[in-house]
Amino acid sequence: MTTLARRLRLVDYFSLAFGTMVGTGWLVVMDDWLIRGGAAGAILGFVIGGSLLFPIGYVYGKLVMAMPDAAGEIAYTAKVFPQSVSFATGWIMLLSYFVVCPYEAVAAAKIGGYLFPKLDSMELYRVGGKPVYLPHLVLSLLVVVLVTGMNYRGIQLTARFQTWTTLSVIALAIVFASAGLGHGSIANFKPLFQGGSAFISILLIVQIVPFFMEGFESVGKSSEEAEDGFAGHHFFLAISLAILVGILFYLIVISAVAYSAPRETFMNASFPTAVAFEKAIGSHWIGSLVMATAFLSLLKCFNGNMVASSRMFFALGRRGLIPRAAAHIHPENRTPSVAVLCIGFATGIVIFGGESMLVPIAEVGAVTAAVGWMAACASYVRMKPSTAGFAAAIAGLIITSFMVLIKAIPAVPGHFTVAEWIAVAIWGALGFALRRGTVHTDA
């Protein structure tokens, strides 16, 4: 029986976790973060929201050690809950990874348009009032083909690419953040909080942190591909490091942008982070460096989420929760080839929605990730862990419940709009139809 290739090391798992977590949000929607929270609100929101993930990371570390299964949350919930709960959790978590793939593909086109303005031509149609250009679609599709092809070829190639791009992004971010320190002013941080309310400002950022910090738990989706002799506690180490470095990354970049230039000089720009540094230093080279960093970050994030989503899709098929064809493993590459192609194809379809879907995708991804984390914590509670494990799982349940409620309750600022609810409903209906068809086929 053909199995997935076993090639991954500790550095690979850290790169997959961090790379899946940190994409291009810090470049593409930095203005949205500053509008939501102000400089201090955005910084504190990411620090607080990110720190709240450590108990959840602890739970995932223990679960992956006990059950190194590509199914992730599907396997954890299946151990203590009915099959319906297991499928629903897996389907929701699949969405949280999948939506990042078109997000990054569309972001690639935005970056291309910034570097080569002539790409902003040949408008085909508009979605949400924003134009969709033919060159943008072509560039996005090329990125989809590149990442899909790499994942089809093998996990070792994918892991090497992920490690190289992750380390490069961290190094380049330190370079451009340091370059801006001598040109900004602490006065540029004002207003510290948006609308004068520190609580609301921080809350509006904490709401979206799950989307921009999601990915540390993706370690479990490739846990079956660890090299021989891999120590189980290294899964937990990779998860913890990814959360910590992720918090530090967002802290540094948000602080550097807020410090570098007055907000009004870059707030309406396509890429506020790059423009802020250009305004501060007065040179185009720093903007080009930021864009190069962003493009590498985009590729690694897309790649990491392709790995995670394809493994989730593969695991659903292997357990018979969707058609078993999804569980096919390529005999030579030893990759879940059908799952990879399905995710790649679906990504190619969604990118036709264009740039207008970036913020709604982040909103939906934040909630679906929190639901998946909640299910994992609930499963761990029922497994009767140690006192420390039980406490971490209960804390995780409280934290994730809060994350879901602040997006679902209409009275809370920043709650879901009709567009987000429609997107969730469509995904749920698709999952119901696929599951129902699978049950009838098996019968």
Steps between C-alpha positions, in 0.01 A plus 500: 500500500640839399544741791592867524874571482680543836744789455422783744729629779449748785603801288255386231213485748582845636517636144169340407330636814644852482476511123136394504428762765672813369412596145445843347240647732765728652547649151157486340263592786724694740275801445200294613686406822586863574147615420358235733727554796737789459872439547491390864173313452642301209821416688325403823232311308756274335705456817194416711327294232821315418580430866154349546601230252766345724254279696351387170850432367571291810190290433597450136852401599365226724245383244752477217741306721224254591346480151740586216223488239457717189132523590581740785174621655310225318699235687485680835123544494438150359656350812238646736213635288257358239605485134274794412696725737827373358393577143360844585821593683720381215291678238506828693875475561558421133333831415729691737806375308348504155386865506860612550602351165291733280573784744872470428451440128300823470760680714765389250315686227478811720874492555557451129283802424702712744834399351377515139217755471425393143346183644215717629335497159249304291222511756266202458234569764451632853423322827396710798588812305862392447633417152627158395773529236597230251877522580418464870303182435781358288763574767281353774443185297873463434567513876229238555656272237849546651398415857268219395771345281757519777267326746416237241870419453587419863513612863881524507502761224213680670673498841830629362322783325304579817811511720694720258218752457416509872855579609534757221180680601605522866844636404364753250233623743770572758698691235221730381360554851847600622550731202189696593597559863720801428245683286169493686355662808313383807242770420391292199340247735208737559218425529598214726146362498233542238188687606640575844411161650794277588278199574307512171818567305674195645185288467469577128856373448467194724202399283720450193811362672387136452518541122841664499640265768338183371753244386688389812266200521576401139792301642252220567390477139846393387590303815491172306785630286759538778837341435587174673609556860321835531441579871132551585562800726647686203145542365417707809828691469427592138148619592621713793780660297262580216258683733780691674680604181167588340412739783844661482476535121166683512615710797812616314331570165198687641723706729742581217222608263325714763830663597633562151258758358179692579204277437326729253794470259442130434151416620338495155789326324472154348792382713515726806797319655725556197384858453557583869866400479547681170359819652721465806829433320422692183623224273334237283748225589345441841158456343644249256658309790167491682325374186765232446452388859125496451519293183716237671261506795208456264654194338585330829156571647323372190726196501444427870124527469505285189679230702253529790182517292599217267582276798165580658321420173707182468413397857126554443520267203710238680239480777217470248343831603519622140565290183801276561660613174621802699730265694703391196877510556728544201705177473828677419473842662319358805287813525118526533488590133122505447449717808773740387346534153151554644619778731697659217203489264262644760748779575515586132121536493473721808762753389256625237335682793788748492636738761164580661495166676822551702350648817188272503730198461696611806177537699374151407841340554526647849178331614552164330847469650363577847227235458761239407716593799193479725423149378859389565491640855161337566636167378802525727281574803310175438824303474561559873844661479729606784405795721716736292353366177145528633561861609647590160208339318241682713685828442502420128124437503434832671731690264362343181140546615575868548660518153190350339243700696656840430455435128158332521311735735356795301528741793881467509695746281668323208249214486431293187319677218257334261785426256692294757189306606422423136854370445473273807156378388626412153794306643270318742256410222785372284627282784151365572446410135841334471452303821146396408615384158783298658264328745259406221787366287634286785152370570 
